[in-house]
């Protein structure tokens, strides 16, 4: 059987690479945790090998997932976006991870900046609009940078603020916070930006909103997501 092009120069099977990347990015596990779990299944790799895999193939898998979802999103107008920023320390210095989620809680965009001023907010919103198209409403907190950025874009009328309105965005930070603790924080902005983008796309792929669906529907969606994951990089 012919190996997919992206796996051509790797001795390990694509199936093992896919499951190793999925385990590390999707679950709050360290590289050594993944190494031990795979060893228990008879797969002998080192955590450094796993580091190389998620760095190389994670971007390919996330981009493939993102393309399919973005195409579907741009086919219709989004009812509402939720924007929020979270504090992340890099080498002890405070940075800001700006994140946008849609009305169903899927992560649309992640953007790392040193400040949370008008310039950073404008760049973040422009990046989100360029990739995902327009939206009917943009929910934010009362940070003045959002108002200044939306005013510059001529979209200030779409802004919504209010107590508890932005809980969807704030709750969406929790899975990433769990990963951040396991990874013992980040050392470079580039690493944070890379992992945040990967984590958002892969979390969207496997997030089936179990709390609002029946067991049968959840199982079907979970199987479909896993089957789609196993086909990534096959083209």
Biotite code that builds the C-alpha atoms (Angstrom):
import biotite.structure as struc

atoms = struc.array([
    struc.Atom([0.000, 0.000, 0.000], chain_id="A", res_id=1, res_name="UNK", atom_name="CA", element="C"),
    struc.Atom([1.340, 3.450, -0.962], chain_id="A", res_id=2, res_name="UNK", atom_name="CA", element="C"),
    struc.Atom([2.070, 5.732, 1.982], chain_id="A", res_id=3, res_name="UNK", atom_name="CA", element="C"),
    struc.Atom([0.613, 9.267, 1.947], chain_id="A", res_id=4, res_name="UNK", atom_name="CA", element="C"),
    struc.Atom([3.148, 11.853, 0.822], chain_id="A", res_id=5, res_name="UNK", atom_name="CA", element="C"),
    struc.Atom([3.521, 13.602, 4.186], chain_id="A", res_id=6, res_name="UNK", atom_name="CA", element="C"),
    struc.Atom([4.507, 10.309, 5.874], chain_id="A", res_id=7, res_name="UNK", atom_name="CA", element="C"),
    struc.Atom([6.875, 9.191, 3.102], chain_id="A", res_id=8, res_name="UNK", atom_name="CA", element="C"),
    struc.Atom([10.153, 9.505, 5.013], chain_id="A", res_id=9, res_name="UNK", atom_name="CA", element="C"),
    struc.Atom([8.900, 8.179, 8.368], chain_id="A", res_id=10, res_name="UNK", atom_name="CA", element="C"),
    struc.Atom([9.274, 4.542, 9.367], chain_id="A", res_id=11, res_name="UNK", atom_name="CA", element="C"),
    struc.Atom([6.416, 4.685, 11.881], chain_id="A", res_id=12, res_name="UNK", atom_name="CA", element="C"),
    struc.Atom([2.961, 3.961, 10.504], chain_id="A", res_id=13, res_name="UNK", atom_name="CA", element="C"),
    struc.Atom([0.613, 6.941, 9.898], chain_id="A", res_id=14, res_name="UNK", atom_name="CA", element="C"),
    struc.Atom([-1.940, 5.399, 12.273], chain_id="A", res_id=15, res_name="UNK", atom_name="CA", element="C"),
    struc.Atom([0.493, 5.553, 15.212], chain_id="A", res_id=16, res_name="UNK", atom_name="CA", element="C"),
    struc.Atom([1.511, 9.126, 14.363], chain_id="A", res_id=17, res_name="UNK", atom_name="CA", element="C"),
    struc.Atom([-2.113, 10.246, 14.205], chain_id="A", res_id=18, res_name="UNK", atom_name="CA", element="C"),
    struc.Atom([-3.062, 8.692, 17.540], chain_id="A", res_id=19, res_name="UNK", atom_name="CA", element="C"),
    struc.Atom([0.062, 10.072, 19.248], chain_id="A", res_id=20, res_name="UNK", atom_name="CA", element="C"),
    struc.Atom([-0.665, 13.617, 18.046], chain_id="A", res_id=21, res_name="UNK", atom_name="CA", element="C"),
    struc.Atom([-4.326, 13.293, 19.009], chain_id="A", res_id=22, res_name="UNK", atom_name="CA", element="C"),
    struc.Atom([-3.509, 12.090, 22.526], chain_id="A", res_id=23, res_name="UNK", atom_name="CA", element="C"),
    struc.Atom([-1.060, 14.914, 23.182], chain_id="A", res_id=24, res_name="UNK", atom_name="CA", element="C"),
    struc.Atom([-3.079, 17.823, 21.777], chain_id="A", res_id=25, res_name="UNK", atom_name="CA", element="C"),
    struc.Atom([-6.581, 16.696, 22.677], chain_id="A", res_id=26, res_name="UNK", atom_name="CA", element="C"),
    struc.Atom([-6.029, 15.445, 26.233], chain_id="A", res_id=27, res_name="UNK", atom_name="CA", element="C"),
    struc.Atom([-4.211, 17.135, 29.169], chain_id="A", res_id=28, res_name="UNK", atom_name="CA", element="C"),
    struc.Atom([-1.196, 14.819, 28.898], chain_id="A", res_id=29, res_name="UNK", atom_name="CA", element="C"),
    struc.Atom([2.514, 15.539, 28.887], chain_id="A", res_id=30, res_name="UNK", atom_name="CA", element="C"),
    struc.Atom([4.848, 14.151, 26.238], chain_id="A", res_id=31, res_name="UNK", atom_name="CA", element="C"),
    struc.Atom([6.095, 11.577, 28.734], chain_id="A", res_id=32, res_name="UNK", atom_name="CA", element="C"),
    struc.Atom([2.520, 10.579, 29.590], chain_id="A", res_id=33, res_name="UNK", atom_name="CA", element="C"),
    struc.Atom([1.893, 9.866, 25.904], chain_id="A", res_id=34, res_name="UNK", atom_name="CA", element="C"),
    struc.Atom([5.152, 7.913, 25.706], chain_id="A", res_id=35, res_name="UNK", atom_name="CA", element="C"),
    struc.Atom([4.091, 5.703, 28.650], chain_id="A", res_id=36, res_name="UNK", atom_name="CA", element="C"),
    struc.Atom([0.574, 5.135, 27.288], chain_id="A", res_id=37, res_name="UNK", atom_name="CA", element="C"),
    struc.Atom([1.907, 4.097, 23.900], chain_id="A", res_id=38, res_name="UNK", atom_name="CA", element="C"),
    struc.Atom([4.514, 1.849, 25.529], chain_id="A", res_id=39, res_name="UNK", atom_name="CA", element="C"),
    struc.Atom([1.733, 0.061, 27.403], chain_id="A", res_id=40, res_name="UNK", atom_name="CA", element="C"),
    struc.Atom([0.224, -0.679, 23.979], chain_id="A", res_id=41, res_name="UNK", atom_name="CA", element="C"),
    struc.Atom([3.501, -2.059, 22.662], chain_id="A", res_id=42, res_name="UNK", atom_name="CA", element="C"),
    struc.Atom([4.556, 1.077, 20.770], chain_id="A", res_id=43, res_name="UNK", atom_name="CA", element="C"),
    struc.Atom([8.107, 2.117, 21.603], chain_id="A", res_id=44, res_name="UNK", atom_name="CA", element="C"),
    struc.Atom([8.752, 5.816, 20.915], chain_id="A", res_id=45, res_name="UNK", atom_name="CA", element="C"),
    struc.Atom([10.443, 8.554, 22.924], chain_id="A", res_id=46, res_name="UNK", atom_name="CA", element="C"),
    struc.Atom([8.848, 11.774, 24.077], chain_id="A", res_id=47, res_name="UNK", atom_name="CA", element="C"),
    struc.Atom([11.239, 13.688, 21.807], chain_id="A", res_id=48, res_name="UNK", atom_name="CA", element="C"),
    struc.Atom([9.883, 11.768, 18.827], chain_id="A", res_id=49, res_name="UNK", atom_name="CA", element="C"),
    struc.Atom([6.376, 12.720, 19.915], chain_id="A", res_id=50, res_name="UNK", atom_name="CA", element="C"),
    struc.Atom([7.466, 16.365, 20.200], chain_id="A", res_id=51, res_name="UNK", atom_name="CA", element="C"),
    struc.Atom([8.643, 16.287, 16.592], chain_id="A", res_id=52, res_name="UNK", atom_name="CA", element="C"),
    struc.Atom([5.429, 14.629, 15.421], chain_id="A", res_id=53, res_name="UNK", atom_name="CA", element="C"),
    struc.Atom([3.037, 17.145, 16.912], chain_id="A", res_id=54, res_name="UNK", atom_name="CA", element="C"),
    struc.Atom([5.189, 20.010, 15.696], chain_id="A", res_id=55, res_name="UNK", atom_name="CA", element="C"),
    struc.Atom([5.297, 18.715, 12.136], chain_id="A", res_id=56, res_name="UNK", atom_name="CA", element="C"),
    struc.Atom([2.017, 16.870, 11.620], chain_id="A", res_id=57, res_name="UNK", atom_name="CA", element="C"),
    struc.Atom([-0.164, 18.764, 14.090], chain_id="A", res_id=58, res_name="UNK", atom_name="CA", element="C"),
    struc.Atom([-0.161, 21.814, 11.831], chain_id="A", res_id=59, res_name="UNK", atom_name="CA", element="C"),
    struc.Atom([-1.077, 19.689, 8.801], chain_id="A", res_id=60, res_name="UNK", atom_name="CA", element="C"),
    struc.Atom([-3.950, 17.963, 10.611], chain_id="A", res_id=61, res_name="UNK", atom_name="CA", element="C"),
    struc.Atom([-5.281, 21.197, 12.136], chain_id="A", res_id=62, res_name="UNK", atom_name="CA", element="C"),
    struc.Atom([-5.138, 23.017, 8.793], chain_id="A", res_id=63, res_name="UNK", atom_name="CA", element="C"),
    struc.Atom([-7.066, 20.212, 7.093], chain_id="A", res_id=64, res_name="UNK", atom_name="CA", element="C"),
    struc.Atom([-9.736, 20.283, 9.806], chain_id="A", res_id=65, res_name="UNK", atom_name="CA", element="C"),
    struc.Atom([-9.898, 24.082, 9.675], chain_id="A", res_id=66, res_name="UNK", atom_name="CA", element="C"),
    struc.Atom([-10.351, 24.207, 5.900], chain_id="A", res_id=67, res_name="UNK", atom_name="CA", element="C"),
    struc.Atom([-13.402, 21.994, 6.016], chain_id="A", res_id=68, res_name="UNK", atom_name="CA", element="C"),
    struc.Atom([-15.002, 23.869, 8.889], chain_id="A", res_id=69, res_name="UNK", atom_name="CA", element="C"),
    struc.Atom([-14.235, 27.327, 7.514], chain_id="A", res_id=70, res_name="UNK", atom_name="CA", element="C"),
    struc.Atom([-15.771, 26.433, 4.153], chain_id="A", res_id=71, res_name="UNK", atom_name="CA", element="C"),
    struc.Atom([-18.937, 25.311, 5.928], chain_id="A", res_id=72, res_name="UNK", atom_name="CA", element="C"),
    struc.Atom([-19.032, 28.420, 8.129], chain_id="A", res_id=73, res_name="UNK", atom_name="CA", element="C"),
    struc.Atom([-18.580, 30.861, 5.258], chain_id="A", res_id=74, res_name="UNK", atom_name="CA", element="C"),
    struc.Atom([-21.574, 29.325, 3.491], chain_id="A", res_id=75, res_name="UNK", atom_name="CA", element="C"),
    struc.Atom([-23.920, 31.061, 5.927], chain_id="A", res_id=76, res_name="UNK", atom_name="CA", element="C"),
    struc.Atom([-23.843, 34.040, 8.258], chain_id="A", res_id=77, res_name="UNK", atom_name="CA", element="C"),
    struc.Atom([-22.907, 33.388, 11.862], chain_id="A", res_id=78, res_name="UNK", atom_name="CA", element="C"),
    struc.Atom([-25.501, 34.505, 14.336], chain_id="A", res_id=79, res_name="UNK", atom_name="CA", element="C"),
    struc.Atom([-23.054, 35.649, 16.977], chain_id="A", res_id=80, res_name="UNK", atom_name="CA", element="C"),
    struc.Atom([-19.366, 35.710, 17.828], chain_id="A", res_id=81, res_name="UNK", atom_name="CA", element="C"),
    struc.Atom([-17.935, 35.905, 21.340], chain_id="A", res_id=82, res_name="UNK", atom_name="CA", element="C"),
    struc.Atom([-14.543, 37.582, 21.811], chain_id="A", res_id=83, res_name="UNK", atom_name="CA", element="C"),
    struc.Atom([-12.430, 37.464, 24.934], chain_id="A", res_id=84, res_name="UNK", atom_name="CA", element="C"),
    struc.Atom([-8.799, 37.583, 26.010], chain_id="A", res_id=85, res_name="UNK", atom_name="CA", element="C"),
    struc.Atom([-6.942, 35.560, 28.632], chain_id="A", res_id=86, res_name="UNK", atom_name="CA", element="C"),
    struc.Atom([-3.667, 36.165, 30.447], chain_id="A", res_id=87, res_name="UNK", atom_name="CA", element="C"),
    struc.Atom([-0.798, 33.825, 29.633], chain_id="A", res_id=88, res_name="UNK", atom_name="CA", element="C"),
    struc.Atom([2.699, 34.140, 31.075], chain_id="A", res_id=89, res_name="UNK", atom_name="CA", element="C"),
    struc.Atom([5.713, 33.495, 28.845], chain_id="A", res_id=90, res_name="UNK", atom_name="CA", element="C"),
    struc.Atom([8.972, 33.329, 30.804], chain_id="A", res_id=91, res_name="UNK", atom_name="CA", element="C"),
    struc.Atom([7.268, 35.215, 33.608], chain_id="A", res_id=92, res_name="UNK", atom_name="CA", element="C"),
    struc.Atom([6.064, 38.049, 31.332], chain_id="A", res_id=93, res_name="UNK", atom_name="CA", element="C"),
    struc.Atom([2.329, 38.599, 30.928], chain_id="A", res_id=94, res_name="UNK", atom_name="CA", element="C"),
    struc.Atom([0.950, 38.211, 27.393], chain_id="A", res_id=95, res_name="UNK", atom_name="CA", element="C"),
    struc.Atom([-2.590, 38.055, 26.053], chain_id="A", res_id=96, res_name="UNK", atom_name="CA", element="C"),
    struc.Atom([-4.247, 35.260, 24.111], chain_id="A", res_id=97, res_name="UNK", atom_name="CA", element="C"),
    struc.Atom([-7.204, 36.717, 22.220], chain_id="A", res_id=98, res_name="UNK", atom_name="CA", element="C"),
    struc.Atom([-9.811, 34.116, 21.303], chain_id="A", res_id=99, res_name="UNK", atom_name="CA", element="C"),
    struc.Atom([-13.023, 34.145, 19.270], chain_id="A", res_id=100, res_name="UNK", atom_name="CA", element="C"),
    struc.Atom([-15.736, 31.490, 19.537], chain_id="A", res_id=101, res_name="UNK", atom_name="CA", element="C"),
    struc.Atom([-18.992, 31.224, 17.651], chain_id="A", res_id=102, res_name="UNK", atom_name="CA", element="C"),
    struc.Atom([-22.553, 30.801, 18.911], chain_id="A", res_id=103, res_name="UNK", atom_name="CA", element="C"),
    struc.Atom([-22.109, 27.038, 19.435], chain_id="A", res_id=104, res_name="UNK", atom_name="CA", element="C"),
    struc.Atom([-18.785, 27.337, 21.253], chain_id="A", res_id=105, res_name="UNK", atom_name="CA", element="C"),
    struc.Atom([-16.372, 26.388, 18.458], chain_id="A", res_id=106, res_name="UNK", atom_name="CA", element="C"),
    struc.Atom([-13.043, 28.187, 18.554], chain_id="A", res_id=107, res_name="UNK", atom_name="CA", element="C"),
    struc.Atom([-12.756, 30.417, 15.494], chain_id="A", res_id=108, res_name="UNK", atom_name="CA", element="C"),
    struc.Atom([-9.459, 32.190, 16.006], chain_id="A", res_id=109, res_name="UNK", atom_name="CA", element="C"),
    struc.Atom([-6.556, 32.525, 18.465], chain_id="A", res_id=110, res_name="UNK", atom_name="CA", element="C"),
    struc.Atom([-4.128, 35.436, 18.459], chain_id="A", res_id=111, res_name="UNK", atom_name="CA", element="C"),
    struc.Atom([-1.210, 36.141, 20.813], chain_id="A", res_id=112, res_name="UNK", atom_name="CA", element="C"),
    struc.Atom([-0.142, 39.726, 21.591], chain_id="A", res_id=113, res_name="UNK", atom_name="CA", element="C"),
    struc.Atom([1.974, 41.509, 24.165], chain_id="A", res_id=114, res_name="UNK", atom_name="CA", element="C"),
    struc.Atom([-0.746, 44.099, 24.829], chain_id="A", res_id=115, res_name="UNK", atom_name="CA", element="C"),
    struc.Atom([-4.495, 44.340, 24.809], chain_id="A", res_id=116, res_name="UNK", atom_name="CA", element="C"),
    struc.Atom([-4.806, 47.757, 23.226], chain_id="A", res_id=117, res_name="UNK", atom_name="CA", element="C"),
    struc.Atom([-6.677, 49.005, 20.165], chain_id="A", res_id=118, res_name="UNK", atom_name="CA", element="C"),
    struc.Atom([-3.928, 47.894, 17.758], chain_id="A", res_id=119, res_name="UNK", atom_name="CA", element="C"),
    struc.Atom([-3.956, 44.305, 19.016], chain_id="A", res_id=120, res_name="UNK", atom_name="CA", element="C"),
    struc.Atom([-7.767, 44.123, 19.064], chain_id="A", res_id=121, res_name="UNK", atom_name="CA", element="C"),
    struc.Atom([-7.986, 45.501, 15.533], chain_id="A", res_id=122, res_name="UNK", atom_name="CA", element="C"),
    struc.Atom([-5.467, 43.002, 14.194], chain_id="A", res_id=123, res_name="UNK", atom_name="CA", element="C"),
    struc.Atom([-7.262, 40.138, 15.940], chain_id="A", res_id=124, res_name="UNK", atom_name="CA", element="C"),
    struc.Atom([-10.736, 41.079, 14.663], chain_id="A", res_id=125, res_name="UNK", atom_name="CA", element="C"),
    struc.Atom([-9.490, 41.673, 11.121], chain_id="A", res_id=126, res_name="UNK", atom_name="CA", element="C"),
    struc.Atom([-7.814, 38.266, 11.118], chain_id="A", res_id=127, res_name="UNK", atom_name="CA", element="C"),
    struc.Atom([-11.043, 36.608, 12.295], chain_id="A", res_id=128, res_name="UNK", atom_name="CA", element="C"),
    struc.Atom([-13.219, 38.399, 9.724], chain_id="A", res_id=129, res_name="UNK", atom_name="CA", element="C"),
    struc.Atom([-10.803, 37.672, 6.891], chain_id="A", res_id=130, res_name="UNK", atom_name="CA", element="C"),
    struc.Atom([-10.842, 33.943, 7.593], chain_id="A", res_id=131, res_name="UNK", atom_name="CA", element="C"),
    struc.Atom([-14.428, 33.361, 8.713], chain_id="A", res_id=132, res_name="UNK", atom_name="CA", element="C"),
    struc.Atom([-16.447, 36.059, 6.975], chain_id="A", res_id=133, res_name="UNK", atom_name="CA", element="C"),
    struc.Atom([-19.007, 38.386, 8.504], chain_id="A", res_id=134, res_name="UNK", atom_name="CA", element="C"),
    struc.Atom([-21.220, 37.996, 11.565], chain_id="A", res_id=135, res_name="UNK", atom_name="CA", element="C"),
    struc.Atom([-24.467, 39.518, 12.784], chain_id="A", res_id=136, res_name="UNK", atom_name="CA", element="C"),
    struc.Atom([-23.346, 40.276, 16.338], chain_id="A", res_id=137, res_name="UNK", atom_name="CA", element="C"),
    struc.Atom([-20.082, 40.457, 18.277], chain_id="A", res_id=138, res_name="UNK", atom_name="CA", element="C"),
    struc.Atom([-20.274, 39.897, 22.030], chain_id="A", res_id=139, res_name="UNK", atom_name="CA", element="C"),
    struc.Atom([-17.396, 41.283, 24.116], chain_id="A", res_id=140, res_name="UNK", atom_name="CA", element="C"),
    struc.Atom([-16.659, 42.437, 27.624], chain_id="A", res_id=141, res_name="UNK", atom_name="CA", element="C"),
    struc.Atom([-16.406, 46.152, 28.407], chain_id="A", res_id=142, res_name="UNK", atom_name="CA", element="C"),
    struc.Atom([-12.750, 46.481, 27.421], chain_id="A", res_id=143, res_name="UNK", atom_name="CA", element="C"),
    struc.Atom([-12.400, 49.795, 25.566], chain_id="A", res_id=144, res_name="UNK", atom_name="CA", element="C"),
    struc.Atom([-10.041, 48.270, 22.984], chain_id="A", res_id=145, res_name="UNK", atom_name="CA", element="C"),
    struc.Atom([-12.908, 46.294, 21.455], chain_id="A", res_id=146, res_name="UNK", atom_name="CA", element="C"),
    struc.Atom([-15.023, 49.402, 21.012], chain_id="A", res_id=147, res_name="UNK", atom_name="CA", element="C"),
    struc.Atom([-12.153, 51.341, 19.438], chain_id="A", res_id=148, res_name="UNK", atom_name="CA", element="C"),
    struc.Atom([-11.321, 48.488, 17.045], chain_id="A", res_id=149, res_name="UNK", atom_name="CA", element="C"),
    struc.Atom([-14.949, 47.912, 15.993], chain_id="A", res_id=150, res_name="UNK", atom_name="CA", element="C"),
    struc.Atom([-15.440, 51.634, 15.492], chain_id="A", res_id=151, res_name="UNK", atom_name="CA", element="C"),
    struc.Atom([-12.440, 51.693, 13.155], chain_id="A", res_id=152, res_name="UNK", atom_name="CA", element="C"),
    struc.Atom([-13.998, 48.809, 11.199], chain_id="A", res_id=153, res_name="UNK", atom_name="CA", element="C"),
    struc.Atom([-17.407, 50.469, 11.060], chain_id="A", res_id=154, res_name="UNK", atom_name="CA", element="C"),
    struc.Atom([-18.980, 47.601, 13.010], chain_id="A", res_id=155, res_name="UNK", atom_name="CA", element="C"),
    struc.Atom([-19.596, 49.245, 16.372], chain_id="A", res_id=156, res_name="UNK", atom_name="CA", element="C"),
    struc.Atom([-23.362, 48.719, 15.947], chain_id="A", res_id=157, res_name="UNK", atom_name="CA", element="C"),
    struc.Atom([-22.809, 44.943, 16.068], chain_id="A", res_id=158, res_name="UNK", atom_name="CA", element="C"),
    struc.Atom([-21.177, 45.041, 19.502], chain_id="A", res_id=159, res_name="UNK", atom_name="CA", element="C"),
    struc.Atom([-23.062, 43.585, 22.470], chain_id="A", res_id=160, res_name="UNK", atom_name="CA", element="C"),
    struc.Atom([-21.933, 43.807, 26.084], chain_id="A", res_id=161, res_name="UNK", atom_name="CA", element="C"),
    struc.Atom([-23.583, 42.794, 29.300], chain_id="A", res_id=162, res_name="UNK", atom_name="CA", element="C"),
    struc.Atom([-23.293, 40.733, 32.427], chain_id="A", res_id=163, res_name="UNK", atom_name="CA", element="C"),
    struc.Atom([-23.003, 37.001, 31.665], chain_id="A", res_id=164, res_name="UNK", atom_name="CA", element="C"),
    struc.Atom([-23.442, 37.572, 27.919], chain_id="A", res_id=165, res_name="UNK", atom_name="CA", element="C"),
    struc.Atom([-19.865, 36.505, 27.251], chain_id="A", res_id=166, res_name="UNK", atom_name="CA", element="C"),
    struc.Atom([-19.833, 33.380, 29.405], chain_id="A", res_id=167, res_name="UNK", atom_name="CA", element="C"),
    struc.Atom([-19.496, 31.196, 26.314], chain_id="A", res_id=168, res_name="UNK", atom_name="CA", element="C"),
    struc.Atom([-16.104, 32.704, 25.476], chain_id="A", res_id=169, res_name="UNK", atom_name="CA", element="C"),
    struc.Atom([-14.909, 32.654, 29.082], chain_id="A", res_id=170, res_name="UNK", atom_name="CA", element="C"),
    struc.Atom([-15.901, 29.001, 29.514], chain_id="A", res_id=171, res_name="UNK", atom_name="CA", element="C"),
    struc.Atom([-14.123, 28.097, 26.274], chain_id="A", res_id=172, res_name="UNK", atom_name="CA", element="C"),
    struc.Atom([-10.804, 29.017, 27.933], chain_id="A", res_id=173, res_name="UNK", atom_name="CA", element="C"),
    struc.Atom([-11.031, 26.080, 30.366], chain_id="A", res_id=174, res_name="UNK", atom_name="CA", element="C"),
    struc.Atom([-9.789, 23.252, 28.059], chain_id="A", res_id=175, res_name="UNK", atom_name="CA", element="C"),
    struc.Atom([-6.795, 25.372, 27.050], chain_id="A", res_id=176, res_name="UNK", atom_name="CA", element="C"),
    struc.Atom([-6.045, 26.268, 30.671], chain_id="A", res_id=177, res_name="UNK", atom_name="CA", element="C"),
    struc.Atom([-5.886, 22.560, 31.523], chain_id="A", res_id=178, res_name="UNK", atom_name="CA", element="C"),
    struc.Atom([-3.395, 21.995, 28.706], chain_id="A", res_id=179, res_name="UNK", atom_name="CA", element="C"),
    struc.Atom([-1.349, 25.020, 29.780], chain_id="A", res_id=180, res_name="UNK", atom_name="CA", element="C"),
    struc.Atom([-0.904, 23.652, 33.313], chain_id="A", res_id=181, res_name="UNK", atom_name="CA", element="C"),
    struc.Atom([0.290, 20.272, 32.026], chain_id="A", res_id=182, res_name="UNK", atom_name="CA", element="C"),
    struc.Atom([2.747, 21.934, 29.639], chain_id="A", res_id=183, res_name="UNK", atom_name="CA", element="C"),
    struc.Atom([4.160, 24.056, 32.512], chain_id="A", res_id=184, res_name="UNK", atom_name="CA", element="C"),
    struc.Atom([3.464, 27.221, 30.510], chain_id="A", res_id=185, res_name="UNK", atom_name="CA", element="C"),
    struc.Atom([5.159, 28.419, 27.332], chain_id="A", res_id=186, res_name="UNK", atom_name="CA", element="C"),
    struc.Atom([8.599, 29.854, 26.610], chain_id="A", res_id=187, res_name="UNK", atom_name="CA", element="C"),
    struc.Atom([7.977, 31.734, 23.349], chain_id="A", res_id=188, res_name="UNK", atom_name="CA", element="C"),
    struc.Atom([5.099, 33.632, 21.744], chain_id="A", res_id=189, res_name="UNK", atom_name="CA", element="C"),
    struc.Atom([5.551, 31.552, 18.613], chain_id="A", res_id=190, res_name="UNK", atom_name="CA", element="C"),
    struc.Atom([5.080, 28.306, 20.566], chain_id="A", res_id=191, res_name="UNK", atom_name="CA", element="C"),
    struc.Atom([1.960, 29.661, 22.262], chain_id="A", res_id=192, res_name="UNK", atom_name="CA", element="C"),
    struc.Atom([0.441, 30.825, 18.976], chain_id="A", res_id=193, res_name="UNK", atom_name="CA", element="C"),
    struc.Atom([1.190, 27.494, 17.322], chain_id="A", res_id=194, res_name="UNK", atom_name="CA", element="C"),
    struc.Atom([-0.230, 25.324, 20.079], chain_id="A", res_id=195, res_name="UNK", atom_name="CA", element="C"),
    struc.Atom([-3.302, 27.526, 20.646], chain_id="A", res_id=196, res_name="UNK", atom_name="CA", element="C"),
    struc.Atom([-4.228, 27.265, 16.956], chain_id="A", res_id=197, res_name="UNK", atom_name="CA", element="C"),
    struc.Atom([-3.710, 23.483, 16.910], chain_id="A", res_id=198, res_name="UNK", atom_name="CA", element="C"),
    struc.Atom([-5.615, 22.949, 20.134], chain_id="A", res_id=199, res_name="UNK", atom_name="CA", element="C"),
    struc.Atom([-8.575, 25.033, 18.971], chain_id="A", res_id=200, res_name="UNK", atom_name="CA", element="C"),
    struc.Atom([-8.998, 23.154, 15.687], chain_id="A", res_id=201, res_name="UNK", atom_name="CA", element="C"),
    struc.Atom([-8.611, 19.696, 17.226], chain_id="A", res_id=202, res_name="UNK", atom_name="CA", element="C"),
    struc.Atom([-10.899, 20.558, 20.152], chain_id="A", res_id=203, res_name="UNK", atom_name="CA", element="C"),
    struc.Atom([-13.565, 21.675, 17.662], chain_id="A", res_id=204, res_name="UNK", atom_name="CA", element="C"),
    struc.Atom([-13.237, 18.396, 15.769], chain_id="A", res_id=205, res_name="UNK", atom_name="CA", element="C"),
    struc.Atom([-13.876, 16.201, 18.803], chain_id="A", res_id=206, res_name="UNK", atom_name="CA", element="C"),
    struc.Atom([-16.248, 18.465, 20.751], chain_id="A", res_id=207, res_name="UNK", atom_name="CA", element="C"),
    struc.Atom([-19.665, 16.843, 20.274], chain_id="A", res_id=208, res_name="UNK", atom_name="CA", element="C"),
    struc.Atom([-21.668, 18.824, 22.872], chain_id="A", res_id=209, res_name="UNK", atom_name="CA", element="C"),
    struc.Atom([-22.475, 15.696, 24.809], chain_id="A", res_id=210, res_name="UNK", atom_name="CA", element="C"),
    struc.Atom([-24.640, 17.546, 27.327], chain_id="A", res_id=211, res_name="UNK", atom_name="CA", element="C"),
    struc.Atom([-27.306, 18.451, 24.724], chain_id="A", res_id=212, res_name="UNK", atom_name="CA", element="C"),
    struc.Atom([-27.493, 15.255, 22.665], chain_id="A", res_id=213, res_name="UNK", atom_name="CA", element="C"),
    struc.Atom([-28.737, 11.744, 23.280], chain_id="A", res_id=214, res_name="UNK", atom_name="CA", element="C"),
    struc.Atom([-26.321, 8.888, 23.891], chain_id="A", res_id=215, res_name="UNK", atom_name="CA", element="C"),
    struc.Atom([-27.009, 7.363, 20.461], chain_id="A", res_id=216, res_name="UNK", atom_name="CA", element="C"),
    struc.Atom([-26.388, 10.625, 18.588], chain_id="A", res_id=217, res_name="UNK", atom_name="CA", element="C"),
    struc.Atom([-23.266, 11.308, 20.630], chain_id="A", res_id=218, res_name="UNK", atom_name="CA", element="C"),
    struc.Atom([-21.835, 7.874, 19.802], chain_id="A", res_id=219, res_name="UNK", atom_name="CA", element="C"),
    struc.Atom([-22.514, 8.338, 16.079], chain_id="A", res_id=220, res_name="UNK", atom_name="CA", element="C"),
    struc.Atom([-20.841, 11.766, 16.054], chain_id="A", res_id=221, res_name="UNK", atom_name="CA", element="C"),
    struc.Atom([-17.889, 10.521, 18.070], chain_id="A", res_id=222, res_name="UNK", atom_name="CA", element="C"),
    struc.Atom([-17.347, 7.612, 15.677], chain_id="A", res_id=223, res_name="UNK", atom_name="CA", element="C"),
    struc.Atom([-17.602, 9.957, 12.689], chain_id="A", res_id=224, res_name="UNK", atom_name="CA", element="C"),
    struc.Atom([-15.055, 12.356, 14.205], chain_id="A", res_id=225, res_name="UNK", atom_name="CA", element="C"),
    struc.Atom([-12.626, 9.532, 14.929], chain_id="A", res_id=226, res_name="UNK", atom_name="CA", element="C"),
    struc.Atom([-13.042, 8.098, 11.439], chain_id="A", res_id=227, res_name="UNK", atom_name="CA", element="C"),
    struc.Atom([-12.389, 11.518, 9.912], chain_id="A", res_id=228, res_name="UNK", atom_name="CA", element="C"),
    struc.Atom([-9.278, 11.893, 12.073], chain_id="A", res_id=229, res_name="UNK", atom_name="CA", element="C"),
    struc.Atom([-7.911, 8.571, 10.836], chain_id="A", res_id=230, res_name="UNK", atom_name="CA", element="C"),
    struc.Atom([-8.152, 9.832, 7.256], chain_id="A", res_id=231, res_name="UNK", atom_name="CA", element="C"),
    struc.Atom([-6.228, 13.080, 7.827], chain_id="A", res_id=232, res_name="UNK", atom_name="CA", element="C"),
    struc.Atom([-3.133, 13.482, 5.701], chain_id="A", res_id=233, res_name="UNK", atom_name="CA", element="C"),
    struc.Atom([-4.176, 10.655, 3.410], chain_id="A", res_id=234, res_name="UNK", atom_name="CA", element="C"),
    struc.Atom([-4.540, 12.843, 0.324], chain_id="A", res_id=235, res_name="UNK", atom_name="CA", element="C"),
])
